[in-house]
C-alpha cells in the first residue's frame, strides 16, 4: 500500500511525525487478576474437571493413552513432532493468546512467576553491588550502603489480564483503559509509513525503533529518500535515542517538556535539552513543531472518530499488531483514493 502511495507521489518524507494513541483491548480491566486469584481459580477448575471425568469414565481412570501414543515408535514420533513445534514457538517473539481459559490462566501464572524471578535476580545483583560499593564504571556509590535490603515478596505481587495477557492497564488523559499503545510514523500528507504496537503507557522507548521501522518500510516500498526531520511530543524525549537518530543523518525536533511546564526541569539543564528549548522559542521552531498536529494526530482522529475504531477486535500482541497495520493500510488506501479523485 505504501508503494502504491509512493508511485502516486503521496510519500514525501521531508518532515514526518511519530506518535502513539491508546486503543482499548478486546478485554476488560475487571479480568485483571493477582497471582493468588489465578492460583485459586486453577485449583478450582482442576477439581471440577476431576469430578466430570469421574462421571464420564466410571471405573476407568480417564488418563489412558490415546491412539498414537500406545507403542514406543508412535510415542517417539509424537515427541519429535512436539519438540519441533516447541522450537518454532521459542523462535517467535510473541505467541497467540490461547482460546482456552485454563491455558490462559497457566500462561498468566507463568508470566507473573517470571516477573518475580527477574525481580529477584536484579535484587541479588544490586545487593552484590551494594556490598562492594562500586559501580560498573569503577566509581564508588556509597549512598545507602549501610541500609538493609528490602525483603522481596514470596509470591508475585503484580496483576495480569486473564482474557488478553498481552494487554495492559494504560493511563490516558481520560483515565485508565485496558488496551494497547498503537504507534505510527506519518508524513505531512497523512500517509502512514510505519505502524507498531507497544504495551507501555510511556512512549519513551518507541522513538528509535519507530524511526528505524519507517526507514525500512520506505526502502521496501522503493522510496530512496529518508526522513529529513522527525517531530514528536515530550513523551518521546530520550537523549540516547535522539543522538542515535541524528548520527544517522536524520534531524529531530522533540519537545523536551510537556506544554504545561513553563520552567525548565532542573535535572535536565544543559546540552541538548537547552538547545531544543531555544529552538522551540523561535517562530520557525514553533511553526515546524505545530506541523505534527496536522499529520499524525489527524490520522488518529480519522481512525478513531470518523471510522469508529476505539477497540481492537482481536486478542494478543501479534493479532493486535496485524489488526493495527490493516487499519493503517486501509487509511492509506483511502488517502490514495482521494488523491486520485482529486487529480482525475
Secondary structure as the mmCIF struct_conf table of DSSP 4:
data_model
#
loop_
_struct_conf.conf_type_id
_struct_conf.id
_struct_conf.beg_label_comp_id
_struct_conf.beg_label_asym_id
_struct_conf.beg_label_seq_id
_struct_conf.end_label_comp_id
_struct_conf.end_label_asym_id
_struct_conf.end_label_seq_id
HELX_RH_AL_P HELX_RH_AL_P1 UNK A 2 UNK A 7
TURN_TY1_P TURN_TY1_P1 UNK A 8 UNK A 9
BEND BEND1 UNK A 14 UNK A 14
STRN STRN1 UNK A 15 UNK A 24
BEND BEND2 UNK A 26 UNK A 27
HELX_RH_3T_P HELX_RH_3T_P1 UNK A 29 UNK A 31
STRN STRN2 UNK A 32 UNK A 34
HELX_RH_AL_P HELX_RH_AL_P2 UNK A 35 UNK A 57
TURN_TY1_P TURN_TY1_P2 UNK A 58 UNK A 59
BEND BEND3 UNK A 60 UNK A 60
BEND BEND4 UNK A 62 UNK A 62
HELX_LH_PP_P HELX_LH_PP_P1 UNK A 64 UNK A 66
TURN_TY1_P TURN_TY1_P3 UNK A 67 UNK A 68
BEND BEND5 UNK A 69 UNK A 71
HELX_RH_AL_P HELX_RH_AL_P3 UNK A 72 UNK A 91
BEND BEND6 UNK A 92 UNK A 94
HELX_LH_PP_P HELX_LH_PP_P2 UNK A 96 UNK A 98
BEND BEND7 UNK A 99 UNK A 100
HELX_RH_AL_P HELX_RH_AL_P4 UNK A 101 UNK A 132
TURN_TY1_P TURN_TY1_P4 UNK A 133 UNK A 133
STRN STRN3 UNK A 134 UNK A 134
TURN_TY1_P TURN_TY1_P5 UNK A 136 UNK A 137
BEND BEND8 UNK A 138 UNK A 138
STRN STRN4 UNK A 140 UNK A 140
TURN_TY1_P TURN_TY1_P6 UNK A 143 UNK A 146
BEND BEND9 UNK A 147 UNK A 147
HELX_LH_PP_P HELX_LH_PP_P3 UNK A 148 UNK A 153
BEND BEND10 UNK A 154 UNK A 155
STRN STRN5 UNK A 159 UNK A 161
BEND BEND11 UNK A 162 UNK A 163
TURN_TY1_P TURN_TY1_P7 UNK A 165 UNK A 166
STRN STRN6 UNK A 168 UNK A 172
TURN_TY1_P TURN_TY1_P8 UNK A 173 UNK A 174
STRN STRN7 UNK A 175 UNK A 187
TURN_TY1_P TURN_TY1_P9 UNK A 188 UNK A 189
STRN STRN8 UNK A 192 UNK A 198
BEND BEND12 UNK A 201 UNK A 201
HELX_RH_3T_P HELX_RH_3T_P2 UNK A 204 UNK A 206
HELX_RH_AL_P HELX_RH_AL_P5 UNK A 207 UNK A 220
TURN_TY1_P TURN_TY1_P10 UNK A 221 UNK A 222
BEND BEND13 UNK A 228 UNK A 228
STRN STRN9 UNK A 229 UNK A 232
HELX_RH_3T_P HELX_RH_3T_P3 UNK A 234 UNK A 236
HELX_RH_AL_P HELX_RH_AL_P6 UNK A 239 UNK A 247
TURN_TY1_P TURN_TY1_P11 UNK A 248 UNK A 249
STRN STRN10 UNK A 251 UNK A 254
BEND BEND14 UNK A 256 UNK A 257
TURN_TY1_P TURN_TY1_P12 UNK A 259 UNK A 260
BEND BEND15 UNK A 263 UNK A 263
HELX_LH_PP_P HELX_LH_PP_P4 UNK A 264 UNK A 265
HELX_RH_3T_P HELX_RH_3T_P4 UNK A 266 UNK A 268
BEND BEND16 UNK A 270 UNK A 270
HELX_RH_AL_P HELX_RH_AL_P7 UNK A 271 UNK A 281
BEND BEND17 UNK A 282 UNK A 282
HELX_RH_AL_P HELX_RH_AL_P8 UNK A 283 UNK A 290
TURN_TY1_P TURN_TY1_P13 UNK A 291 UNK A 292
HELX_RH_PI_P HELX_RH_PI_P1 UNK A 293 UNK A 297
HELX_RH_AL_P HELX_RH_AL_P9 UNK A 298 UNK A 301
HELX_RH_PI_P HELX_RH_PI_P2 UNK A 302 UNK A 306
BEND BEND18 UNK A 307 UNK A 307
STRN STRN11 UNK A 311 UNK A 311
BEND BEND19 UNK A 313 UNK A 314
BEND BEND20 UNK A 316 UNK A 316
HELX_RH_AL_P HELX_RH_AL_P10 UNK A 317 UNK A 343
#
